[in-house]
Amino acid sequence: MTGSLDAFTTHFAACPLIAIIRGVTPDAVEAVGDALVEAGIRIIEVPLNSPDPLVSIERLARRLGDATLIGAGTVLTVEQVTQVANAGGRIIVSPCVNPQVVAATAAAGLVSAPGYFTPSEAFAALDAGAHALKLFPAEAASPAVVKAHRAVLPLDVPLVVVGGITPDAMAPYFAAGADGFGLGGALYRPGQTSAEVAAQARAFVAAIGAP
């Protein structure tokens, strides 16, 4: 699918936050997506260990269209990459570096953002065709680690910090060279109302000064 990387670049530049809505159900996903977009977040990831995730991805992609970049998290196999693409997803996020998954994602014209923890994993991901790198879990990686990684990783590759991120935790990572953040439980938990999600999203957007 042409244009996915351009869409990622545009949306990430406008607001470098990726919403991870783990556990969302298809019945709730459109209201949650609307709340995130209203707050200014444009990249949304539905982890594949959520209930009926492909249905949720399809509904989000159809409802929000080019105004967002919708995709999947916790993608572990090449078959899942195909399933996500068929559902309209355009970004593939994994908790690990699987070169086959990364290569299949890139070959399909989707955005590859695998999770890594060491420089060796990061460069293996880049060799396989990754477009962005997800440092995970951030709970075990201080801003000093980000600074060290940023010194050796290509500066044109977005480094996204994921794991336990709250609005007041972002500034030190930004100062160390992080480009953006993946937001999980502090942004969305199953059962929350769209108003609650919107309020939490606005707090994150305000913390980075995005419009």
C-alpha positions in Angstrom: 0.0 0.0 0.0 1.7 3.1 -1.2 1.6 6.2 1.0 1.8 4.5 4.4 5.2 5.7 5.2 4.4 9.2 4.0 1.3 9.1 6.2 3.3 8.0 9.2 5.9 10.7 8.7 3.1 13.4 8.4 1.1 12.2 11.4 4.1 11.6 13.6 5.6 15.0 12.8 2.3 16.6 13.8 1.9 14.6 17.0 4.7 12.0 17.9 2.4 9.8 20.0 1.1 6.3 19.2 -2.0 5.3 21.0 -2.0 1.6 22.1 -5.6 0.6 22.8 -5.0 -2.8 24.1 -8.2 -4.7 25.1 -10.5 -2.5 23.1 -13.6 -4.2 21.6 -15.1 -3.6 18.2 -18.2 -2.1 19.8 -16.2 0.5 21.6 -13.4 1.2 19.2 -15.0 3.9 17.0 -15.8 6.0 20.0 -12.3 5.6 21.4 -10.8 6.4 18.0 -12.9 9.6 17.7 -11.8 10.6 21.2 -8.1 10.2 20.3 -8.4 12.1 17.0 -10.3 14.9 18.8 -7.4 15.2 21.2 -4.8 15.3 18.4 -3.5 11.8 18.3 -3.4 10.4 14.7 -1.6 7.1 15.0 -3.5 4.3 16.6 -2.4 0.7 17.3 -4.8 -2.2 18.2 -2.8 -5.0 19.7 -3.6 -8.4 18.3 -4.2 -9.8 21.7 -7.3 -7.6 22.0 -10.8 -9.1 21.4 -11.5 -9.4 17.6 -8.6 -7.0 16.8 -9.0 -7.3 13.0 -12.6 -6.2 13.2 -11.6 -3.2 15.3 -8.8 -2.3 12.9 -11.2 -2.5 9.9 -13.8 -0.3 11.7 -11.2 2.3 12.6 -9.6 2.4 9.1 -13.0 2.8 7.5 -14.2 5.5 9.9 -11.1 7.6 10.2 -9.5 7.0 6.8 -6.5 9.1 5.8 -6.9 11.4 8.8 -5.1 8.7 10.8 -2.7 5.8 10.5 -4.3 2.7 11.9 -2.5 -0.6 12.5 -1.7 -3.5 14.8 0.5 -4.2 17.8 1.8 -7.5 19.1 2.3 -8.7 15.6 4.4 -11.9 15.7 4.0 -13.7 12.4 4.1 -13.0 8.6 0.5 -14.3 8.4 -0.6 -11.7 10.8 1.0 -8.9 8.7 -1.2 -10.1 5.8 -4.3 -10.2 8.0 -3.7 -6.7 9.3 -3.1 -5.3 5.8 -6.3 -7.0 4.5 -8.2 -5.3 7.4 -6.9 -1.9 6.3 -4.0 -1.5 8.8 -1.0 0.4 7.7 1.5 0.1 10.6 2.8 -3.1 12.1 4.2 -2.9 15.6 5.9 -5.9 17.4 7.3 -6.4 20.9 10.4 -8.0 19.3 12.6 -8.0 16.2 11.5 -10.8 13.9 13.4 -10.1 10.6 10.8 -12.1 8.6 7.9 -10.0 10.0 9.8 -6.8 9.4 10.7 -7.7 5.8 7.1 -8.8 5.1 5.8 -5.5 6.4 8.1 -3.5 4.3 7.4 -5.6 1.2 3.7 -5.0 1.7 4.2 -1.3 1.7 3.3 -1.0 5.4 5.2 0.8 8.2 7.4 -1.4 10.3 8.0 -0.4 13.9 9.4 -3.4 15.7 10.3 -3.4 19.4 14.0 -3.6 20.4 16.0 -3.3 23.6 19.7 -3.4 22.5 21.6 -1.7 19.7 22.3 -5.2 18.2 18.5 -5.7 17.9 18.0 -2.2 16.5 20.5 -2.7 13.7 19.1 -6.1 12.9 15.7 -4.5 12.6 17.0 -1.8 10.3 18.8 -4.3 8.2 15.5 -6.1 7.7 13.8 -2.9 6.6 12.3 -1.3 9.7 11.1 2.3 9.4 11.0 3.2 13.1 12.2 1.6 16.3 10.2 1.0 19.4 12.4 0.9 22.6 10.6 -1.5 24.9 10.1 -1.8 27.8 10.9 1.8 28.8 10.5 0.8 32.5 13.9 -0.9 32.1 15.5 1.8 29.9 16.4 5.1 31.5 16.8 8.4 29.5 20.6 7.7 29.7 20.0 4.5 27.7 18.1 6.4 25.1 20.9 8.9 24.9 23.5 6.1 24.4 21.3 4.5 21.7 20.7 7.8 19.9 24.4 8.3 19.6 24.8 5.3 17.4 21.4 4.8 15.7 20.7 6.7 12.4 19.2 10.1 13.3 16.6 9.8 10.5 15.0 6.7 12.1 12.3 7.6 14.6 13.0 6.2 18.1 9.7 5.7 19.9 9.8 4.9 23.7 7.1 2.5 25.0 6.3 1.1 28.4 4.8 2.9 31.4 4.9 6.3 29.9 3.0 9.1 31.6 2.8 12.8 30.7 5.3 13.8 33.3 7.8 11.1 32.2 8.3 12.3 28.7 10.5 15.4 29.0 13.6 13.5 30.1 13.3 11.1 27.3 12.8 13.9 24.8 15.9 15.6 26.1 17.9 12.4 25.7 16.9 12.1 22.0 13.6 10.2 21.9 11.4 11.2 19.0 8.1 10.1 20.3 6.1 7.7 22.6 3.8 4.8 22.5 1.1 5.2 25.1 -0.6 2.3 26.8 -2.4 1.9 30.1 -2.0 5.6 31.1 -4.0 6.5 28.0 -6.5 3.7 27.6 -7.9 0.9 29.7 -10.8 -1.3 28.6 -14.1 -0.1 30.0 -13.2 3.6 30.1 -15.6 6.1 28.6 -14.6 8.0 25.5 -14.7 11.2 27.6 -12.1 9.7 30.0 -9.9 8.6 27.0 -10.2 12.1 25.5 -9.1 13.7 28.7 -6.1 11.5 29.1 -5.1 12.0 25.5 -5.3 15.7 25.8 -3.0 15.6 28.8 -0.4 13.7 26.8 -0.7 16.0 23.8 -0.4 19.1 26.1 2.7 17.6 27.7 4.5 17.5 24.3 3.1 20.8 23.1 1.5 19.3 20.0 -1.3 21.3 18.4 
